[in-house]
Structure formats: C-alpha cells, structure tokens
Amino acid sequence: MNRDEFFAKLADRSADQVTKVMWNLYWRGSAQMRERIEAELDPEQKEARKRAAAEPPDPDLVLLDARTFAALASSGSYIAGDRRVSPRERSQWRVTFRRLAADALEALRAEAPNRRRKPSRC
C-alpha cells in the first residue's frame, strides 16, 4: 500500500477509529516504534533525547553499575539465579555486559569534569 492508498483508507474512518489504530500500533509495536510515535506526538521530547544521547555517560554512575554487575556476577547471581537478578536479565547478561563496556569506553573518552588537562608543550 502506498501513501495515497493509506490516506484514502484513513479518510473513511472516524477520529475515534484512527485513535484506536494508533494506540494498537503504539502498544503492540516495538520499542523503536513507540519512540517514533512519541517523537511525532511531542517533538520537544525528541530534541531532549537527542541531546541526552549525545552527552557522555556520567563516569561515577558507570563505575557504580559496573561494580554492581561484577559483584552480582562473582556471587553467581547470573548463573545460579538470585532474587537480585530477574530471570530475563539473567538470560541477557551478555547484553548488559556489552552495554556496560560501551558506557565505560565512552566515559573514559569524555573529559572528566574534576580533572584538569595538563598544558601541552609544543
């Protein structure tokens, strides 16, 4: 179905029916679909997310997350099961590890606010 056919089908529906269709798309769609719908509904939120994504992660929070993950992993929470780790998180520990590794690299690349750069000698 192309754009014109799509709009022709929507023209026959009431506003209530179109709202119901949009809710079904939003509720049953993927996270990416929901984000796209939210961005269309609130453009200012989209700009705020872009700015937040462009900023490097807070090094202290990344360190805390990494230490928590390491403590849970060393205690066997991801392997044997523990109340501190949900079953879904247990099965996706590799995703958590990759996210933490990427955040750590980004935090290291970012200039720390409490460190001063040494003047370079040219």
C-alpha positions as CSV (number, residue, x, y, z in Angstrom):
1,M,0.0,0.0,0.0
2,N,1.4,3.4,-0.9
3,R,0.9,6.7,0.8
4,D,-2.2,7.7,-1.2
5,E,-3.9,4.4,-0.6
6,F,-3.1,4.6,3.1
7,F,-4.6,8.1,3.4
8,A,-7.7,7.1,1.4
9,K,-8.3,4.2,3.8
10,L,-7.9,6.5,6.8
11,A,-10.2,9.1,5.3
12,D,-13.2,6.7,5.7
13,R,-12.6,6.2,9.4
14,S,-13.7,8.4,12.3
15,A,-11.2,10.2,14.6
16,D,-12.0,7.6,17.3
17,Q,-11.2,4.7,14.9
18,V,-7.9,6.4,13.9
19,T,-7.0,6.9,17.5
20,K,-7.7,3.2,18.2
21,V,-5.4,2.2,15.3
22,M,-2.6,4.4,16.6
23,W,-3.0,3.0,20.1
24,N,-2.7,-0.5,18.8
25,L,0.4,0.4,16.8
26,Y,1.9,2.1,19.9
27,W,1.0,-0.6,22.4
28,R,1.8,-3.7,20.3
29,G,4.8,-2.2,18.4
30,S,8.4,-2.5,19.2
31,A,10.3,0.0,21.5
32,Q,11.6,1.7,18.3
33,M,8.0,2.1,17.0
34,R,6.9,3.6,20.3
35,E,9.8,6.0,20.3
36,R,8.9,7.1,16.8
37,I,5.3,7.7,17.7
38,E,6.2,9.6,20.8
39,A,8.6,11.7,18.8
40,E,5.8,12.6,16.4
41,L,3.5,13.4,19.3
42,D,6.0,15.5,21.2
43,P,8.8,17.0,19.1
44,E,10.4,18.7,22.1
45,Q,10.9,15.4,23.8
46,K,12.7,14.1,20.7
47,E,15.2,17.0,20.9
48,A,15.8,16.4,24.6
49,R,16.5,12.7,23.9
50,K,19.0,13.6,21.1
51,R,20.8,16.0,23.5
52,A,20.9,13.4,26.2
53,A,22.2,10.7,23.9
54,A,24.9,13.0,22.6
55,E,26.2,13.6,26.1
56,P,28.8,11.2,27.5
57,P,27.6,9.0,30.4
58,D,28.4,10.0,34.0
59,P,31.7,8.2,34.9
60,D,30.6,7.7,38.5
61,L,27.3,6.1,37.5
62,V,29.1,3.8,35.0
63,L,31.6,2.8,37.7
64,L,28.7,2.0,40.1
65,D,26.8,0.0,37.5
66,A,30.0,-1.9,36.6
67,R,30.8,-2.7,40.3
68,T,27.2,-3.9,40.9
69,F,27.3,-6.1,37.8
70,A,30.7,-7.5,38.8
71,A,29.5,-8.2,42.4
72,L,26.4,-10.0,41.2
73,A,28.4,-12.0,38.6
74,S,31.1,-13.0,41.1
75,S,28.4,-14.2,43.6
76,G,26.8,-16.4,40.9
77,S,23.6,-14.4,40.6
78,Y,23.6,-14.6,36.8
79,I,24.3,-18.3,36.7
80,A,22.5,-19.9,39.6
81,G,19.7,-17.5,40.0
82,D,19.1,-14.9,42.7
83,R,16.3,-12.6,43.6
84,R,18.5,-9.6,42.9
85,V,18.6,-10.5,39.2
86,S,15.4,-11.1,37.2
87,P,15.1,-14.2,35.0
88,R,15.1,-12.0,31.9
89,E,18.2,-10.1,33.0
90,R,19.9,-13.4,33.8
91,S,19.4,-14.7,30.2
92,Q,20.6,-11.4,28.8
93,W,23.7,-10.8,30.9
94,R,25.8,-10.6,27.7
95,V,23.8,-7.6,26.6
96,T,24.2,-5.9,30.0
97,F,28.0,-6.6,29.8
98,R,28.3,-5.1,26.3
99,R,26.3,-2.0,27.4
100,L,28.5,-1.5,30.4
101,A,31.7,-2.0,28.4
102,A,30.5,0.6,25.8
103,D,29.5,3.0,28.5
104,A,32.8,2.6,30.2
105,L,34.7,3.4,27.0
106,E,32.5,6.5,26.4
107,A,33.1,7.6,30.0
108,L,36.8,7.2,29.5
109,R,36.8,9.2,26.2
110,A,34.8,12.0,27.8
111,E,36.8,14.7,29.6
112,A,36.3,14.3,33.3
113,P,34.8,17.5,34.9
114,N,37.0,17.3,38.0
115,R,40.3,16.7,36.1
116,R,42.3,19.4,34.5
117,R,44.2,18.8,31.4
118,K,47.9,19.3,31.6
119,P,49.2,22.1,29.4
120,S,50.8,20.7,26.3
121,R,54.3,21.7,25.4
122,C,54.8,22.4,21.8
